[in-house]
Amino acid sequence: PSGAGFTSGGGFSNMYGRPEWQEEAVSEYLGKDHSGYKYYPGQGQTGFAPSGRGYPDVSFYGYNIPIIDDGDIEVVSGTSASTPMFGGLLLQLIARLEESGVCGDRDITLVQLNRFLYKAAKTHPAAFIDVVHGNIAWSGKSSEQVRTNCGVGYEATEGWDPASGLGTINMPEFVQAAIDMADEF
């Protein structure tokens, strides 16, 4: 709404139903009063499928990230900037689990990562830094931009939301949650 040229995606899938491990967090969000947020999509609007899988699961900083490309420093933004950060933290998580010995001789896999994220958010809330300010509504000013988004979107709120998911990882607490729940996952 401020006329910015960059925002983030989030919402509810039109293709995939909400998985059981996400049900509590997403239902809590949908049960909140959103009437004070003028950009909240309404029932019947294209793309608003509140029974679908909510996304994102987590958030990472993804704007104005310096990288080195062929010896030159460039600035990038978007999912391509933030996703490698999350991947790097997951590699660090595996290393910390190996160091702790809590998994014994078992292979450490991330096959149940989504289940783990939502359970950790419930049992170890300090494992995430909740994003509670901002939104992903964007109504571009040029006719080309308006086709991208029609001025609807979601606000960041306490708990899971379609603007920032569960929040961003607080690594020391995230590792502790994984150690505490290693036998379960």
C-alpha positions, 0 to 999 in steps of 0.5 A: 500500500505504500507504493513499494516495489517489492513485497513477499508472497503468502496465503493459502493454496488453491491446490493443496489442502491444509495438512493436519500438522498445520491445522492448529496454527492456521486455524488460530490465525483464521479465527482472529478478527481481521476487520481492522486490516483493510487489505485482508482478502474476503471470502469469494475473492480470487486466490482466497482459499482458507481451507488450503495449505497455509504458506510460508512456514518460516520467514527470512530476510530477503531484501538487499542481500550483498553477494559476490558474483564473479568478483563483483559485489551485487545486491539481490533480493527475494526467495533466491536470497533467503532460501540459501540462508534457511538451507545453511541453518538446516545444515548447521542444525544437522551438525549440532545434532551430530555433535550432541550425540542425541541421535546415536547411530541413526541417520539425521534426515529432514523428512519430517521438517514441517511437522517438526517446525509446527511442533517446535513452535508449540512446545519451544516458542523461543525457537522462532522470532515472531514477526508481528509488524508489516504486511504483504499487501501491495498495490502497484502504482503503474498499470503493469504492477496493478496486474501483479496484485490487486491491493489485497494481502495479509498482515503479520500478527502474533503466531503463524500468519500468511505474511511471515509464517511461524517467524524466523529461526532463533538458532540456539533455541531451534537447536535445543528444540531439535535435541529435545525432540530428536526421538520423536522426529 
